[in-house]
Amino acid sequence: MTIPADSASEQTTGASNRQKIVPHLWFGKEAEEAVAFYTSLFPDSVTGDVARYSAAGQEIHGQEPGTVMTVDFRLAGTRFLALNGGPHFKFTPATSFFVLCDSAEEVDRLWERLVDGGTALMELGSYDWSERYGWVQDRFGLSWQLFLGDRQEAGQKVVPCLLFTGAEPRAQAAMDLYTSVFPNSGVDIVSPHPAGGPLEGMVAHAQFRLDGEIFAAMDGGPDHHFTFNEAISLLVECEDQAEIDHYWERLGEGGDPAARQCGWLKDHFGVSWQITPKILGRMMVDEDRNKVDRVTNAFMPMKKLDIAQLEAAYRGDEA
């Protein structure tokens, strides 16, 4: 289970607090090592708040009190959160991260760093869609698509990409759902697979916006033996209970009820989301460990998070 920490990282980076959806990465116990590696790759990257496990809730999280729980960080201005959650989930290429590079030299430099100890999923080279492109799974298992392209046109250097596998087309339906749920959203580009080919009717590549943030989507067809899991989730930071209720109900409709715990849910397409109040991050990095323990004990049994109950626990109100 995980909690976002945002207040100190905003001060550290000087970045805008506008980012609504935060990619959340589940590591076994390598979060600090991975964050140090990733932030060394890109300019405008920095580590922010670090939250630590408490003795509270240990029967659920199973982690040693005092050890690192989450690390808040930014890559090229985009905020991420890394969790030491244990060996329950492993990254798959169903979620990868496009990196728009300004030069072939930058593509090559990043490829050399990321492939070291990792695996090439599509070899670095020239393709129809880019003069310099490669898809690599790094030594931690996270997947990256390095792409020589125009960052200014996209507006974002690091772009989360969702690959929908299976025999049926799902990317378009997923984008239609997500853009109906979030404000300031829309589908900008859809490139179909060629007519007459095995993936006719499916999306080869698409770009869409959720509350102003750029995402990519693709249909992969039935030949892939992987799909989404909780190793990568999309954390939605909510201002109030009304927002939590909205995203919880809309994104959870038709999803897996068994996957709902501590603000987590899995949608109809198998993508994992965390619907959490922004204030929770500040609670969980409070210097008063008694407050942190009370909040932890309050949220652990919850499915949908309740701000009023969390605030009462933080204050120490008696039930």
C-alpha positions in Angstrom: 0.0 0.0 0.0 1.3 3.5 -0.7 0.8 7.1 0.0 1.9 10.1 -2.2 4.2 12.7 -0.7 4.2 16.0 -2.5 4.8 19.1 -0.4 8.6 19.0 0.0 9.1 17.8 -3.5 7.3 20.8 -4.9 9.6 23.1 -2.9 12.6 21.1 -3.9 12.0 21.2 -7.6 10.2 24.5 -7.9 7.9 22.7 -10.3 4.2 23.4 -10.7 1.8 21.5 -8.6 -0.5 21.1 -11.6 0.2 17.5 -12.4 -3.0 15.6 -11.6 -2.0 12.0 -12.5 1.3 10.6 -11.2 2.8 7.4 -12.5 3.4 5.1 -9.6 6.1 2.4 -9.8 6.1 -0.6 -7.5 9.6 -2.0 -6.8 10.5 -4.9 -4.5 13.0 -3.1 -2.4 15.0 -1.1 -5.1 13.1 2.1 -5.1 15.9 4.3 -3.9 18.5 2.7 -6.2 16.1 3.0 -9.2 15.2 6.6 -8.5 18.9 7.6 -8.2 19.5 5.9 -11.6 16.6 7.5 -13.4 17.2 11.0 -12.1 20.8 10.7 -13.3 19.6 10.2 -16.9 17.6 13.4 -17.5 18.0 17.1 -16.9 15.4 18.8 -14.7 15.2 15.7 -12.5 15.3 15.6 -8.7 14.4 13.5 -5.7 11.8 14.9 -3.3 10.0 13.6 -0.2 10.8 10.2 1.2 8.1 8.5 3.3 9.0 5.6 5.6 7.1 2.6 6.9 5.6 2.7 10.3 4.9 -0.1 12.7 1.2 0.7 12.2 -0.3 -1.6 9.6 2.6 -3.9 9.5 0.3 -6.9 9.4 -0.8 -5.7 6.0 2.3 -4.1 4.4 4.8 -6.5 6.0 7.7 -4.1 5.8 10.2 -3.3 8.5 9.3 -0.1 10.4 11.6 2.8 9.4 12.5 1.5 6.0 11.8 3.5 2.9 8.2 3.2 1.7 7.9 5.8 -1.1 10.2 8.2 -2.9 8.8 11.2 -4.7 10.8 12.3 -7.8 10.7 14.1 -11.1 12.1 13.1 -14.5 12.4 16.0 -16.9 9.8 17.9 -15.0 7.3 15.0 -14.8 6.5 13.8 -11.3 6.7 10.0 -10.4 6.3 8.1 -7.2 8.3 4.9 -6.4 7.3 2.3 -3.8 9.2 -0.4 -2.0 6.2 -2.8 -1.8 7.8 -6.2 -1.8 8.0 -8.9 -4.5 4.3 -9.1 -5.3 4.2 -7.5 -8.8 6.7 -7.2 -11.7 6.8 -4.6 -14.4 5.6 -5.6 -17.9 5.8 -3.8 -21.2 2.1 -3.1 -21.1 3.0 0.2 -19.6 6.2 1.9 -20.9 7.5 5.4 -21.0 8.2 7.3 -24.3 11.1 9.6 -24.1 11.2 12.3 -26.8 14.8 13.0 -27.6 16.2 16.1 -29.3 19.0 14.3 -31.1 20.2 10.9 -32.2 23.1 11.3 -29.8 20.7 11.6 -26.9 18.8 8.5 -28.0 22.1 6.6 -28.2 23.3 7.9 -24.8 20.0 6.9 -23.0 20.0 3.5 -24.8 23.5 2.7 -23.6 22.6 3.5 -20.0 19.2 1.8 -20.0 20.2 -1.4 -21.9 23.1 -2.0 -19.5 21.9 -5.0 -17.4 18.5 -4.8 -19.2 16.9 -6.3 -22.4 16.3 -4.8 -25.9 12.6 -5.3 -26.8 13.0 -3.6 -30.1 16.6 -3.0 -31.2 17.9 0.5 -31.6 17.7 1.6 -35.2 15.8 3.4 -37.9 12.1 2.7 -38.3 9.2 4.1 -40.4 8.0 6.2 -37.5 11.4 7.6 -36.4 14.9 7.8 -37.7 16.2 6.7 -34.3 14.1 4.5 -32.0 14.5 1.6 -29.6 12.4 -0.1 -26.9 14.3 -1.3 -23.9 13.5 -2.9 -20.6 16.0 -1.7 -18.0 17.7 -3.7 -15.2 14.8 -3.0 -12.9 12.3 -4.3 -15.4 10.8 -0.9 -16.4 10.2 -0.4 -20.1 11.2 2.7 -22.1 10.7 3.7 -25.8 13.4 6.1 -26.9 12.3 8.2 -29.8 13.9 10.9 -31.9 11.1 13.5 -32.1 9.9 17.0 -31.4 9.4 17.5 -27.7 8.1 21.0 -28.2 5.3 19.6 -30.4 4.3 17.0 -27.8 4.9 19.4 -24.8 6.2 16.6 -22.6 9.5 14.8 -22.7 8.4 11.6 -20.8 5.1 10.2 -21.9 3.3 7.2 -20.3 2.2 4.7 -22.9 -0.5 2.0 -22.4 -0.3 -1.1 -24.6 -3.6 -3.0 -24.7 -3.0 -6.6 -25.5 -5.5 -9.3 -26.6 -7.6 -10.2 -29.7 -10.1 -7.3 -29.4 -9.3 -3.6 -30.0 -9.4 -1.8 -26.6 -7.2 1.3 -26.9 -9.9 3.5 -28.5 -12.5 2.5 -26.0 -10.1 3.1 -23.1 -9.2 6.6 -24.3 -12.9 7.4 -24.8 -13.6 6.4 -21.2 -10.6 8.2 -19.7 -11.2 11.4 -21.6 -14.8 11.4 -20.5 -13.8 11.1 -16.8 -11.1 13.9 -16.6 -11.6 17.5 -17.5 -9.4 19.3 -20.1 -9.0 16.0 -22.0 -9.2 14.7 -25.5 -7.8 12.4 -28.1 -5.3 14.2 -30.3 -3.9 11.6 -32.7 -5.0 8.2 -33.8 -3.0 6.1 -36.3 -4.7 2.8 -37.2 -3.0 -0.4 -38.1 -3.0 -1.0 -41.9 -6.2 -2.3 -43.5 -6.0 -5.9 -44.6 -3.4 -6.7 -41.9 -3.8 -8.9 -38.9 -4.5 -6.0 -36.6 -6.9 -4.1 -38.9 -9.4 -2.1 -36.8 -6.9 -1.6 -34.0 -4.9 1.4 -32.9 -1.2 1.4 -33.9 -0.5 4.6 -32.0 -2.5 7.3 -30.4 -1.9 10.4 -28.3 -4.4 11.7 -25.8 -4.6 14.2 -22.9 -6.0 13.7 -19.4 -6.4 17.0 -17.6 -3.7 18.5 -19.8 -1.1 15.6 -19.4 0.0 13.7 -22.4 -0.4 9.9 -22.7 0.0 7.4 -25.5 -2.0 4.2 -26.3 -1.6 1.3 -28.6 -3.3 -2.0 -29.4 -0.9 -4.9 -29.4 -3.0 -7.8 -30.6 -3.2 -11.3 -29.3 0.5 -12.4 -29.6 1.7 -10.7 -26.4 1.8 -12.8 -23.3 1.6 -9.9 -20.8 -0.9 -7.3 -19.7 -1.3 -4.6 -17.0 -0.8 -5.2 -13.3 -0.4 -3.2 -10.1 3.4 -2.8 -10.7 2.5 0.4 -12.5 -0.6 2.4 -11.5 -1.8 5.9 -12.2 -2.2 7.9 -9.0 -4.9 10.6 -9.1 -4.5 13.3 -6.5 -7.9 14.7 -5.4 -8.6 18.1 -3.8 -11.7 16.9 -1.9 -14.1 14.0 -1.3 -16.3 14.9 -4.2 -13.3 14.4 -6.6 -12.5 11.1 -4.9 -16.1 9.9 -5.3 -16.2 10.9 -8.9 -13.0 9.2 -10.0 -13.6 6.1 -7.8 -17.0 5.5 -9.3 -16.3 6.4 -12.9 -12.9 4.6 -13.2 -14.0 1.6 -11.1 -17.2 0.9 -13.1 -17.0 -2.6 -14.5 -13.5 -3.2 -13.0 -12.3 -5.8 -10.6 -13.9 -5.4 -7.1 -11.3 -7.7 -5.6 -8.6 -5.2 -6.5 -10.0 -2.4 -4.4 -8.1 -1.5 -1.3 -6.5 1.5 0.3 -7.6 3.8 -2.6 -6.5 1.4 -5.3 -8.8 0.1 -8.1 -8.5 -1.7 -11.4 -10.6 -0.4 -14.3 -12.5 -2.3 -16.9 -9.4 -2.6 -19.1 -7.1 -3.9 -16.3 -5.3 -0.6 -15.7 -4.6 0.2 -12.0 -5.4 3.6 -10.5 -5.0 5.1 -7.1 -7.6 7.6 -6.1 -6.1 9.6 -3.1 -6.5 13.0 -1.5 -3.6 15.3 -1.9 -3.6 16.1 1.8 -2.6 12.5 2.6 0.9 13.0 1.3 1.5 15.8 3.8 0.1 13.7 6.6 2.4 10.8 5.9 5.6 12.9 6.0 4.7 14.6 9.3 7.5 14.5 11.9 5.0 13.4 14.5 5.1 9.6 14.1 2.0 9.2 16.3 0.0 11.1 13.7 1.5 9.0 10.9 0.6 5.8 12.8 -3.0 7.0 13.4 -3.5 7.9 9.7 -1.9 4.6 8.6 -4.2 2.6 10.8 -7.2 4.6 9.5 -6.5 4.2 5.8 -5.3 0.6 5.7 -8.8 -1.0 6.1 -10.4 1.4 3.7 -11.3 0.7 0.1 -12.4 4.1 -1.1 -10.5 6.7 1.0 -12.5 9.0 3.2 -10.9 12.4 3.9 -13.0 13.2 7.0 -11.9 10.0 8.7 -8.3 10.5 7.7 -8.3 14.1 9.1 -9.9 12.9 12.3 -7.2 10.3 12.7 -4.5 12.9 12.0 -5.9 15.2 14.7 -6.3 12.3 17.2 -10.0 12.6 17.5 -11.5 9.7 19.5 -14.0 7.6 17.7 
